């Protein structure tokens, strides 16, 4: 209480920092960044402390450019489609991240990505933000005669000889990381793998997007054993993983490694069966500020023990711990005492304790990742440099703000061989968790001379999907081999979705050069649904664009109810979403159907305008009836 009214300026700035940390520079609002984030006139000119590069304006335009694309289901390539909440999305990840914004804004618990490292030999996305949006969509959707996306349309080699070598990479990464931040929960975190080529730029990029105050840590990961990569300087045997949070977090903890658990079990006492072994830590300190309540003596077996400066604990707590045999006291040769607290492996409930994660990881190694893929796929050299699943499991087992939640959504939008999917499935199997994954991978064509192509994988996405299927099959077989086999309660499946243009015709108001072209466009839009659109594809598009999860509960309600009625896969029906959240009608509409829908008391109803064709009275009455019932009604 300061006796003053609310400082509205500071309140607005605080809120702005939460939703748009990238517009702050050295704790001040950068007005040019603010203008570029929300406006059309984008130009970075003033000299000041700021990350800038050729093409940064294009990156902001990419963020601001909306998409009309959608995701369509592919049940044949899925596993257990109707009952799984795991998702694999095949498509260009910038567009996919935009498509996911409405439905998954603020919903993702953790993100791990392993983007191109910009080594000078790898490829980056060929984003051309200067062209018109429809031209970009047409180009990004270009396919060869087999319907596969071609590398030359979506990838380009970013050579070190290029004058915009770093700029090209930054322009690619900025919009993807910006949109990824939107998807994170308030307590969400992101992990990004990188090496020395771009770690300096990535750190500045993430500082700008997430806010420097939300930097959690930089992990040095020793990822190779043996000689490692030979360079002109040191032998490189490490990479980095940068971690940032969406908002400042209070605490982050990780599970103890197997080596740490072995250290605990070297010491045992009579509490071992409940609490496991223990390690010790000193209870005398010289490092704290002087505090009178920590400066006292204790009487132990007739000996007076006094710290050189003070104790770590208050006297009552220390005496209770000594009485409970939770302190190790030893007399040293110089007649001073060592007083150390027992730190047990498990808490009073028998749960293994967590610890602060280390900024240095010695393994798991890249060779292990390669061996994993070889075992699962059954061939060598199928995928280059896959991350070991143990690495991602390490991050995904972290608890944030003392929350040991084993559920939540985990996103990887550079998913490659689908190591993230294996990590999630294995973790759930190990600790009976309920984590769900969302993976995004471009259907990049494999080289016809590669081992992957020879093994039948036409795209990188094909490798990832097949790996998930094999991991699921392995877990299922392991469960069946158990003596007391019960039907597996874990989510062992995944839905496949593919990025495509909208099922609805998009109005292009800037494409008309003559009155005749305008007339033809107007005639086309009498029915806005494209001829090739299917009901199921339209359903999922409307769900996404209504801000509803792809994993929502969908119930098909037959239009004709009766004892002898039968609803086939393509039968006429309307869809009830999440019980009463939404109704979508795509087949037919009449007075009886309208009344049935109203009686279900949904919050919102969406239907097609073409269903009212030739019956304006029904449309008018439906609008009025929905309004009277307090139902939001939309026609597309």
C-alpha positions as CSV (number, residue, x, y, z in Angstrom):
1,X,0.0,0.0,0.0
2,X,1.6,3.3,-1.2
3,X,-1.5,5.4,-0.8
4,X,-1.5,6.3,-4.5
5,X,-3.9,5.5,-7.3
6,X,-3.0,3.0,-10.0
7,X,-0.2,4.1,-12.3
8,X,-2.1,3.4,-15.5
9,X,1.0,4.0,-17.7
10,X,3.0,1.4,-15.8
11,X,0.0,-1.0,-15.8
12,X,-0.2,-0.8,-19.6
13,X,3.5,-1.2,-20.0
14,X,3.4,-4.3,-17.7
15,X,0.6,-5.8,-19.8
16,X,2.5,-5.0,-23.0
17,X,5.6,-6.6,-21.7
18,X,3.6,-9.8,-21.1
19,X,2.1,-10.1,-24.5
20,X,4.8,-8.5,-26.6
21,X,8.2,-8.7,-25.0
22,X,9.9,-8.2,-28.3
23,X,9.1,-4.5,-28.4
24,X,11.3,-3.7,-25.4
25,X,14.9,-2.9,-25.6
26,X,17.1,-2.4,-22.5
27,X,13.9,-2.1,-20.4
28,X,12.4,0.7,-22.6
29,X,9.7,0.5,-25.2
30,X,11.4,0.5,-28.7
31,X,8.8,2.5,-30.6
32,X,10.2,1.4,-34.0
33,X,9.8,-2.2,-33.0
34,X,6.3,-1.5,-31.7
35,X,5.4,0.1,-35.0
36,X,6.8,-2.8,-37.0
37,X,4.9,-5.3,-34.9
38,X,1.5,-3.6,-35.3
39,X,1.8,-1.4,-38.4
40,X,2.6,-1.5,-42.1
41,X,5.5,1.0,-42.3
42,X,8.4,-1.2,-41.3
43,X,11.9,0.4,-41.4
44,X,14.7,-0.1,-38.9
45,X,17.1,2.9,-39.3
46,X,18.1,4.4,-35.9
47,X,21.5,3.4,-34.5
48,X,21.1,1.8,-31.1
49,X,21.6,-1.5,-29.2
50,X,19.4,-3.8,-31.3
51,X,19.6,-7.1,-33.3
52,X,19.2,-6.1,-36.9
53,X,19.8,-7.8,-40.2
54,X,19.0,-7.5,-43.9
55,X,15.5,-9.0,-44.2
56,X,14.2,-8.3,-40.7
57,X,11.3,-6.3,-42.1
58,X,10.4,-9.4,-44.2
59,X,10.3,-11.5,-41.0
60,X,7.8,-9.1,-39.5
61,X,5.7,-9.1,-42.6
62,X,5.6,-12.9,-42.5
63,X,4.2,-12.7,-39.0
64,X,1.5,-10.2,-40.0
65,X,0.5,-12.1,-43.1
66,X,-2.5,-14.2,-42.4
67,X,-3.1,-17.6,-43.9
68,X,-6.2,-19.2,-45.3
69,X,-4.7,-22.7,-45.3
70,X,-6.1,-25.6,-43.3
71,X,-5.3,-29.1,-42.1
72,X,-7.1,-32.2,-43.5
73,X,-7.1,-35.6,-41.8
74,X,-5.5,-38.7,-43.3
75,X,-7.0,-41.6,-41.5
76,X,-5.2,-44.2,-43.6
77,X,-1.8,-43.0,-42.4
78,X,-2.9,-42.6,-38.8
79,X,-2.9,-45.1,-36.0
80,X,-6.1,-45.4,-33.8
81,X,-7.4,-42.1,-35.3
82,X,-10.7,-41.9,-33.4
83,X,-9.2,-42.5,-29.9
84,X,-5.8,-40.8,-29.9
85,X,-4.9,-37.2,-29.0
86,X,-1.4,-37.3,-30.5
87,X,-1.0,-35.4,-33.8
88,X,1.5,-35.5,-36.7
89,X,1.1,-32.6,-39.2
90,X,2.7,-32.8,-42.6
91,X,3.3,-29.4,-44.1
92,X,5.5,-26.3,-44.1
93,X,5.9,-25.3,-40.5
94,X,5.4,-21.5,-40.8
95,X,2.0,-22.0,-42.3
96,X,1.1,-24.7,-39.9
97,X,2.0,-22.5,-36.9
98,X,-0.3,-19.9,-38.2
99,X,-3.1,-22.4,-38.7
100,X,-2.7,-23.6,-35.1
101,X,-2.8,-20.1,-33.6
102,X,-6.6,-19.9,-32.9
103,X,-7.1,-23.4,-31.5
104,X,-3.8,-23.7,-29.6
105,X,-3.0,-20.2,-28.5
106,X,-1.5,-20.5,-24.9
107,X,-2.1,-24.2,-24.7
108,X,1.4,-25.8,-25.3
109,X,3.3,-26.9,-22.2
110,X,6.8,-27.4,-23.7
111,X,8.4,-27.0,-27.1
112,X,11.6,-28.7,-28.3
113,X,13.0,-27.9,-31.8
114,X,16.2,-28.9,-33.6
115,X,16.2,-26.4,-36.5
116,X,18.8,-26.2,-39.3
117,X,22.1,-25.1,-37.7
118,X,23.2,-23.0,-40.7
119,X,26.5,-24.8,-41.1
120,X,26.9,-23.6,-44.7
121,X,26.0,-27.1,-46.0
122,X,22.4,-27.5,-44.9
123,X,19.2,-26.1,-46.2
124,X,16.8,-23.5,-44.9
125,X,13.2,-22.7,-45.8
126,X,12.8,-20.7,-48.9
127,X,10.4,-18.1,-47.6
128,X,9.6,-15.3,-50.1
129,X,7.7,-12.8,-48.0
130,X,7.8,-10.0,-50.5
131,X,5.4,-11.7,-52.9
132,X,1.6,-11.6,-52.6
133,X,0.0,-14.1,-50.2
134,X,-1.8,-16.1,-52.8
135,X,1.4,-16.4,-54.8
136,X,3.3,-17.6,-51.7
137,X,0.6,-20.2,-51.0
138,X,0.6,-21.4,-54.6
139,X,4.4,-21.7,-54.6
140,X,4.6,-23.4,-51.1
141,X,1.9,-25.8,-52.3
142,X,3.6,-26.7,-55.6
143,X,3.8,-30.4,-56.1
144,X,5.4,-32.7,-58.6
145,X,3.5,-35.2,-60.7
146,X,3.3,-37.6,-57.7
147,X,1.8,-35.0,-55.5
148,X,4.9,-34.4,-53.4
149,X,6.3,-31.1,-52.4
150,X,9.5,-30.4,-54.3
151,X,12.7,-29.4,-52.5
152,X,13.5,-26.5,-54.8
153,X,10.3,-24.8,-54.0
154,X,10.6,-24.9,-50.2
155,X,14.4,-25.3,-49.5
156,X,17.5,-23.6,-50.6
157,X,21.1,-24.2,-49.6
158,X,22.4,-21.3,-47.5
159,X,26.1,-21.1,-48.4
160,X,28.6,-19.3,-46.3
161,X,29.6,-17.5,-49.4
162,X,26.2,-15.8,-49.5
163,X,26.2,-12.2,-48.6
164,X,23.2,-12.7,-46.5
165,X,24.3,-15.9,-44.9
166,X,23.3,-15.1,-41.3
167,X,20.5,-12.8,-42.4
168,X,18.7,-15.6,-44.3
169,X,18.8,-17.9,-41.3
170,X,17.5,-15.2,-38.9
171,X,14.7,-14.2,-41.3
172,X,13.6,-17.8,-41.4
173,X,13.8,-18.4,-37.6
174,X,12.2,-15.1,-36.3
175,X,8.6,-15.6,-37.4
176,X,8.6,-19.3,-36.4
177,X,9.8,-18.6,-32.9
178,X,7.5,-15.6,-32.6
179,X,4.4,-17.8,-33.4
180,X,5.7,-20.6,-31.2
181,X,5.8,-18.2,-28.2
182,X,2.1,-17.5,-28.8
183,X,1.3,-21.2,-28.5
184,X,3.1,-21.6,-25.1
185,X,1.2,-21.6,-21.8
186,X,2.0,-18.9,-19.4
187,X,4.3,-21.4,-17.6
188,X,5.5,-22.9,-20.8
189,X,9.1,-23.3,-21.9
190,X,11.0,-23.8,-25.1
191,X,14.2,-25.7,-25.8
192,X,16.2,-25.0,-29.0
193,X,19.2,-27.0,-30.1
194,X,22.0,-25.2,-31.9
195,X,25.8,-25.2,-32.4
196,X,28.5,-22.5,-32.6
197,X,27.4,-21.3,-36.1
198,X,24.3,-19.4,-34.8
199,X,24.2,-19.7,-31.0
200,X,25.2,-16.1,-30.6
201,X,22.4,-14.9,-33.0
202,X,19.9,-17.3,-31.6
203,X,20.5,-16.0,-28.1
204,X,19.8,-12.4,-29.2
205,X,16.8,-13.6,-31.3
206,X,15.2,-15.3,-28.3
207,X,16.0,-12.4,-26.0
208,X,14.1,-10.1,-28.4
209,X,11.1,-12.5,-28.8
210,X,10.8,-13.9,-25.3
211,X,12.4,-11.1,-23.3
212,X,15.9,-11.3,-21.8
213,X,14.4,-11.7,-18.3
214,X,12.8,-15.0,-19.4
215,X,16.1,-16.6,-20.3
216,X,16.2,-19.8,-18.2
217,X,19.6,-21.1,-19.1
218,X,22.1,-22.3,-21.8
219,X,23.0,-25.9,-21.6
220,X,26.3,-27.2,-23.0
221,X,25.6,-30.7,-24.2
222,X,28.6,-33.0,-24.9
223,X,27.0,-34.9,-27.7
224,X,29.9,-37.0,-29.1
225,X,32.3,-39.5,-27.7
226,X,35.5,-40.2,-29.5
227,X,37.4,-37.7,-31.6
228,X,34.4,-35.5,-32.5
229,X,34.3,-33.1,-35.3
230,X,37.6,-31.7,-36.6
231,X,37.8,-28.0,-37.1
232,X,40.5,-25.4,-37.6
233,X,40.5,-24.8,-33.9
234,X,39.3,-27.1,-31.1
235,X,37.9,-30.6,-31.6
236,X,34.1,-30.0,-31.3
237,X,32.3,-32.5,-29.1
238,X,29.4,-30.3,-27.9
239,X,26.3,-28.4,-28.9
240,X,24.0,-26.1,-27.0
241,X,20.4,-26.1,-25.9
242,X,18.9,-22.7,-25.1
243,X,15.9,-22.6,-22.8
244,X,13.4,-19.7,-22.5
245,X,10.1,-19.3,-20.7
246,X,7.0,-17.4,-21.9
247,X,6.8,-15.6,-18.6
248,X,9.3,-15.5,-15.7
249,X,9.2,-18.8,-13.9
250,X,9.8,-19.3,-10.2
251,X,11.5,-22.7,-10.3
252,X,12.6,-25.5,-12.6
253,X,13.6,-29.0,-11.5
254,X,14.6,-32.2,-13.2
255,X,14.7,-35.8,-12.4
256,X,17.9,-37.2,-11.0
257,X,20.2,-39.0,-13.4
258,X,21.1,-42.7,-12.9
259,X,24.6,-41.7,-11.7
260,X,23.1,-39.3,-9.1
261,X,20.8,-42.1,-7.8
262,X,23.8,-44.4,-7.4
263,X,25.5,-41.7,-5.3
264,X,22.4,-41.5,-3.0
265,X,22.4,-45.3,-2.6
266,X,26.0,-45.5,-1.3
267,X,24.7,-44.4,2.1
268,X,21.9,-46.2,3.9
269,X,20.2,-46.0,7.3
270,X,17.0,-47.4,8.9
271,X,14.8,-45.2,6.7
272,X,16.1,-46.8,3.5
273,X,13.0,-48.9,2.7
274,X,10.8,-45.7,2.7
275,X,13.2,-43.0,1.6
276,X,16.1,-44.7,-0.1
277,X,19.8,-43.8,0.4
278,X,21.1,-40.4,1.1
279,X,23.8,-37.8,0.4
280,X,24.9,-35.2,2.9
281,X,25.4,-31.4,2.8
282,X,27.1,-29.1,5.4
283,X,25.1,-27.3,7.9
284,X,27.8,-24.7,8.8
285,X,28.3,-21.8,6.5
286,X,30.5,-18.7,6.1
287,X,28.7,-17.4,3.1
288,X,25.4,-16.0,4.6
289,X,24.9,-12.5,6.0
290,X,25.2,-12.3,9.7
291,X,21.9,-13.5,11.3
292,X,21.7,-13.7,15.1
293,X,19.1,-16.6,15.1
294,X,21.7,-18.8,13.2
295,X,24.5,-18.1,15.7
296,X,24.1,-20.5,18.5
297,X,25.8,-23.6,20.1
298,X,24.4,-27.1,20.5
299,X,25.2,-29.8,23.0
300,X,25.8,-33.2,21.4
301,X,26.7,-36.2,23.6
302,X,28.4,-33.9,26.1
303,X,30.3,-31.9,23.5
304,X,29.6,-28.2,22.8
305,X,29.5,-27.5,19.0
306,X,29.8,-24.0,17.7
307,X,30.0,-23.0,14.0
308,X,32.9,-20.8,12.9
309,X,30.3,-18.2,11.7
310,X,26.8,-19.6,11.8
311,X,24.4,-22.5,11.0
312,X,22.3,-22.9,7.8
313,X,19.2,-23.9,9.9
314,X,17.6,-22.4,12.9
315,X,18.2,-24.1,16.2
316,X,14.8,-25.9,16.6
317,X,15.0,-27.4,13.1
318,X,18.6,-28.6,13.6
319,X,17.8,-30.2,17.0
320,X,14.7,-32.0,15.6
321,X,16.8,-33.3,12.7
322,X,19.5,-34.6,15.1
323,X,16.8,-36.3,17.2
324,X,15.3,-38.0,14.1
325,X,18.8,-39.3,13.1
326,X,18.8,-37.0,10.0
327,X,22.1,-35.4,10.7
328,X,25.7,-36.9,10.5
329,X,28.0,-35.5,13.1
330,X,31.7,-36.4,13.2
331,X,34.6,-35.2,15.3
332,X,37.7,-34.3,13.2
333,X,41.4,-34.7,14.1
334,X,41.7,-31.0,15.0
335,X,38.8,-31.4,17.6
336,X,36.3,-29.5,15.4
337,X,33.1,-31.0,14.2
338,X,31.6,-31.8,10.8
339,X,27.8,-31.4,10.9
340,X,26.0,-32.5,7.7
341,X,22.3,-33.0,6.9
342,X,21.1,-36.2,5.3
343,X,19.4,-35.5,2.0
344,X,17.3,-38.6,1.1
345,X,16.6,-39.9,-2.3
346,X,12.9,-40.0,-1.7
347,X,10.4,-37.8,0.1
348,X,8.1,-39.0,2.8
349,X,5.6,-40.3,0.2
350,X,8.3,-42.4,-1.5
351,X,8.7,-40.2,-4.5
352,X,12.2,-39.7,-5.9
353,X,13.3,-36.2,-5.4
354,X,14.0,-33.7,-8.1
355,X,17.0,-31.5,-8.4
356,X,18.1,-28.3,-10.2
357,X,19.1,-29.2,-13.8
358,X,22.7,-28.9,-14.6
359,X,23.9,-26.5,-17.3
360,X,26.4,-29.2,-18.5
361,X,25.2,-32.5,-20.0
362,X,27.6,-35.4,-20.6
363,X,25.5,-37.3,-23.1
364,X,23.4,-38.9,-24.3
365,X,25.3,-39.0,-27.5
366,X,24.4,-38.5,-31.1
367,X,25.7,-42.0,-31.8
368,X,22.9,-43.3,-29.6
369,X,20.3,-41.4,-31.6
370,X,21.6,-42.9,-34.8
371,X,21.5,-46.4,-33.3
372,X,17.9,-45.9,-32.2
373,X,16.7,-45.1,-35.7
374,X,18.7,-48.0,-37.1
375,X,17.1,-50.4,-34.6
376,X,13.5,-49.1,-35.2
377,X,13.6,-48.6,-38.9
378,X,15.8,-51.6,-39.6
379,X,18.4,-50.0,-41.8
380,X,21.5,-47.8,-41.7
381,X,21.9,-44.2,-42.9
382,X,18.2,-43.7,-43.1
383,X,18.3,-40.3,-41.3
384,X,21.2,-38.0,-40.6
385,X,22.1,-36.9,-37.1
386,X,18.8,-37.7,-35.2
387,X,18.7,-36.6,-31.6
388,X,18.7,-39.3,-29.0
389,X,15.3,-39.7,-27.3
390,X,16.9,-39.6,-23.9
391,X,17.9,-36.0,-24.5
392,X,14.3,-34.9,-25.1
393,X,13.0,-37.1,-22.3
394,X,15.4,-35.3,-20.0
395,X,13.8,-31.9,-20.8
396,X,10.2,-33.2,-21.0
397,X,10.5,-34.6,-17.4
398,X,11.3,-31.1,-16.0
399,X,8.8,-29.7,-13.5
400,X,8.0,-26.0,-13.7
401,X,7.1,-24.0,-10.6
402,X,7.0,-27.1,-8.5
403,X,4.3,-28.6,-10.8
404,X,4.9,-32.3,-11.4
405,X,2.2,-32.6,-14.1
406,X,2.7,-35.6,-16.3
407,X,0.2,-34.4,-18.9
408,X,0.1,-31.5,-21.3
409,X,0.9,-30.8,-24.9
410,X,4.4,-31.1,-26.3
411,X,5.3,-29.5,-29.6
412,X,8.1,-30.0,-32.1
413,X,7.8,-28.2,-35.4
414,X,11.1,-29.4,-36.9
415,X,10.3,-33.0,-36.0
416,X,12.6,-34.8,-38.5
417,X,12.6,-38.5,-37.6
418,X,10.1,-38.0,-34.8
419,X,12.4,-38.4,-31.9
420,X,10.1,-36.2,-29.8
421,X,7.2,-38.6,-30.4
422,X,9.3,-41.5,-29.1
423,X,10.3,-39.5,-26.1
424,X,6.7,-38.7,-25.1
425,X,5.5,-42.3,-25.7
426,X,8.4,-43.7,-23.7
427,X,7.9,-41.3,-20.8
428,X,4.2,-42.1,-20.6
429,X,5.1,-45.8,-20.5
430,X,7.7,-45.2,-17.7
431,X,5.7,-43.0,-15.3
432,X,2.1,-43.7,-16.4
433,X,1.8,-40.1,-17.8
434,X,-0.7,-38.6,-20.1
435,X,1.5,-36.4,-22.3
436,X,0.4,-35.6,-25.9
437,X,2.6,-34.6,-28.8
438,X,2.1,-32.4,-31.8
439,X,4.7,-32.8,-34.5
440,X,5.2,-30.8,-37.7
441,X,7.4,-31.9,-40.6
442,X,7.7,-30.8,-44.1
443,X,7.2,-33.6,-46.7
444,X,10.7,-32.9,-48.0
445,X,11.6,-35.4,-50.7
446,X,14.5,-37.8,-50.0
447,X,17.3,-38.1,-52.6
448,X,16.7,-41.0,-55.0
449,X,20.2,-42.2,-54.3
450,X,19.8,-42.2,-50.5
451,X,19.3,-45.2,-48.3
452,X,16.0,-43.7,-47.1
453,X,14.6,-43.7,-50.6
454,X,15.8,-47.2,-51.3
455,X,14.0,-48.3,-48.1
456,X,10.8,-46.9,-49.5
457,X,10.7,-43.5,-47.8
458,X,9.8,-40.9,-50.4
459,X,9.8,-38.0,-47.9
460,X,11.3,-37.1,-44.5
461,X,7.7,-37.1,-43.1
462,X,7.3,-40.7,-44.2
463,X,10.3,-41.6,-42.1
464,X,8.9,-39.8,-39.0
465,X,5.4,-41.4,-39.4
466,X,6.9,-44.9,-39.8
467,X,9.1,-44.5,-36.7
468,X,6.1,-43.6,-34.6
469,X,4.2,-46.6,-35.8
470,X,7.1,-48.9,-34.9
471,X,7.6,-47.3,-31.5
472,X,3.9,-47.9,-30.8
473,X,4.1,-51.5,-32.0
474,X,7.1,-52.1,-29.8
475,X,5.3,-50.8,-26.7
476,X,2.2,-52.8,-27.5
477,X,4.3,-56.0,-27.8
478,X,6.1,-55.3,-24.6
479,X,2.7,-54.9,-22.8
480,X,1.4,-58.2,-24.2
481,X,4.5,-60.1,-23.0
482,X,3.8,-59.2,-19.4
483,X,2.4,-62.0,-17.2
484,X,-0.5,-59.9,-15.9
485,X,-1.4,-58.4,-19.2
486,X,-4.1,-55.7,-19.2
487,X,-5.2,-53.7,-22.2
488,X,-2.9,-50.8,-22.5
489,X,-4.4,-47.6,-21.1
490,X,-1.8,-45.3,-22.6
491,X,-2.5,-43.3,-25.8
492,X,-0.8,-45.5,-28.4
493,X,-1.8,-43.8,-31.6
494,X,-1.5,-40.6,-33.6
495,X,-3.7,-38.6,-36.0
496,X,-2.1,-37.5,-39.3
497,X,-3.1,-34.2,-40.8
498,X,-1.8,-32.5,-43.9
499,X,-1.6,-28.8,-44.8
500,X,-3.6,-27.8,-47.8
501,X,-5.4,-24.7,-49.1
502,X,-8.8,-23.9,-47.7
503,X,-11.9,-25.9,-48.7
504,X,-13.6,-22.6,-49.3
505,X,-13.1,-20.2,-52.1
506,X,-11.1,-17.2,-51.0
507,X,-12.1,-13.8,-52.2
508,X,-9.2,-12.1,-54.0
509,X,-10.3,-8.5,-54.3
510,X,-7.0,-7.3,-55.8
511,X,-6.9,-9.6,-58.8
512,X,-9.4,-8.0,-61.1
513,X,-8.3,-6.0,-64.1
514,X,-11.6,-5.9,-65.9
515,X,-15.3,-5.8,-65.0
516,X,-15.8,-9.2,-66.7
517,X,-13.3,-10.8,-64.3
518,X,-15.2,-9.3,-61.3
519,X,-18.5,-10.7,-62.7
520,X,-17.0,-14.1,-63.1
521,X,-15.6,-14.1,-59.6
522,X,-19.0,-13.0,-58.2
523,X,-20.8,-15.9,-60.0
524,X,-18.2,-18.3,-58.6
525,X,-19.0,-17.2,-55.1
526,X,-22.7,-18.1,-55.3
527,X,-21.4,-21.3,-53.7
528,X,-18.2,-20.7,-51.7
529,X,-17.4,-24.4,-51.2
530,X,-14.8,-25.8,-53.6
531,X,-15.9,-28.7,-55.7
532,X,-13.2,-31.1,-54.3
533,X,-14.0,-30.3,-50.7
534,X,-15.3,-33.2,-48.6
535,X,-17.5,-32.9,-45.6
536,X,-14.9,-34.2,-43.2
537,X,-12.2,-31.8,-44.5
538,X,-14.6,-28.9,-44.1
539,X,-15.5,-30.0,-40.6
540,X,-11.9,-29.9,-39.4
541,X,-11.2,-26.6,-41.1
542,X,-14.2,-25.0,-39.3
543,X,-13.1,-26.5,-36.0
544,X,-9.6,-25.0,-36.3
545,X,-10.9,-21.6,-37.5
546,X,-13.4,-21.6,-34.6
547,X,-10.5,-22.0,-32.2
548,X,-11.3,-25.6,-31.2
549,X,-8.8,-28.4,-30.7
550,X,-8.2,-31.0,-33.4
551,X,-8.7,-33.6,-30.5
552,X,-12.2,-32.3,-29.6
553,X,-15.0,-34.7,-29.0
554,X,-17.0,-35.1,-32.2
555,X,-20.4,-36.8,-32.2
556,X,-22.3,-37.5,-35.4
557,X,-26.0,-37.0,-35.0
558,X,-28.1,-38.6,-37.7
559,X,-30.6,-36.3,-39.5
560,X,-33.2,-39.1,-39.6
561,X,-33.7,-40.8,-36.2
562,X,-35.5,-44.1,-36.0
563,X,-35.3,-47.8,-35.2
564,X,-34.4,-48.8,-38.7
565,X,-32.2,-45.8,-39.6
566,X,-28.6,-46.4,-40.3
567,X,-25.9,-43.8,-40.5
568,X,-23.0,-44.8,-42.8
569,X,-19.6,-43.2,-42.9
570,X,-20.8,-40.7,-45.5
571,X,-24.4,-40.5,-44.2
572,X,-26.2,-37.2,-43.7
573,X,-25.8,-35.8,-40.2
574,X,-24.8,-32.8,-38.2
575,X,-21.9,-32.7,-35.7
576,X,-22.0,-32.0,-32.0
577,X,-18.7,-30.8,-30.7
578,X,-17.6,-31.1,-27.1
579,X,-21.2,-31.9,-26.1
580,X,-22.7,-28.4,-26.3
581,X,-19.8,-26.2,-27.3
582,X,-20.6,-26.1,-31.0
583,X,-22.9,-27.7,-33.7
584,X,-21.7,-27.8,-37.3
585,X,-24.3,-28.7,-40.0
586,X,-22.9,-29.4,-43.5
587,X,-25.4,-31.8,-45.2
588,X,-28.9,-30.4,-44.8
589,X,-31.0,-27.9,-42.9
590,X,-34.7,-27.7,-42.4
591,X,-37.2,-26.7,-39.7
592,X,-37.0,-30.0,-37.9
593,X,-33.2,-30.0,-37.9
594,X,-33.1,-26.5,-36.6
595,X,-35.4,-27.4,-33.7
596,X,-33.3,-30.5,-32.9
597,X,-30.2,-28.4,-32.8
598,X,-31.8,-25.7,-30.6
599,X,-32.9,-28.4,-28.2
600,X,-29.3,-29.5,-27.7
601,X,-28.6,-26.0,-26.4
602,X,-25.2,-25.4,-28.0
603,X,-23.3,-22.2,-27.5
604,X,-22.6,-21.8,-31.2
605,X,-23.9,-23.2,-34.6
606,X,-22.2,-23.1,-37.9
607,X,-23.7,-24.1,-41.2
608,X,-23.3,-23.6,-44.9
609,X,-25.1,-20.9,-46.7
610,X,-25.7,-23.2,-49.7
611,X,-28.0,-25.3,-47.5
612,X,-30.5,-22.4,-47.5
613,X,-30.4,-22.0,-51.3
614,X,-33.9,-21.1,-52.6
615,X,-35.3,-20.8,-49.1
616,X,-34.7,-17.3,-47.7
617,X,-37.6,-17.6,-45.3
618,X,-36.0,-20.6,-43.6
619,X,-32.7,-18.8,-43.3
620,X,-34.4,-15.7,-41.8
621,X,-36.4,-17.8,-39.3
622,X,-33.3,-19.8,-38.3
623,X,-31.4,-16.6,-37.6
624,X,-34.2,-15.3,-35.4
625,X,-34.8,-18.6,-33.6
626,X,-31.0,-19.0,-32.8
627,X,-30.9,-15.4,-31.5
628,X,-34.0,-16.0,-29.3
629,X,-32.3,-19.2,-27.9
630,X,-29.1,-17.2,-27.1
631,X,-27.1,-19.3,-29.6
632,X,-24.4,-17.7,-31.7
633,X,-25.2,-18.5,-35.3
634,X,-22.8,-18.3,-38.3
635,X,-23.3,-19.1,-42.0
636,X,-20.3,-19.7,-44.3
